Amino acid sequence: MGLNNLGGHPQTARPLLAPMVEAAAEAHHGLLSSAERERLRALSAATEDVGLFFGGDIFIAFGAVLLMQGFFAHNGTAL
């Protein structure tokens, strides 16, 4: 279950995922600088965003995947 199911990516990545990542990094590495915190926040949001983007395309019955496969099959390109 991704964060998208808990209310959407923008509403959950920053208030839920980022603090957990920061706490885990702080427990493992000690106090973090402001720049390190901002980098962890950015990486947390990017990870969830990429997961949502590519996760939807992996599902075989996703409309865009079926459309692409049909287009390639119609034009003689086997995938």
Secondary structure, 3 states (H helix, E strand, C coil): CCHHHHCCHHHHHHHHHHHHHHHHHHHHHCCCCHHHHHHHHHHHHHHHHHHHHHHHHHCCCCHHHHHHHHHHHHCCCCC
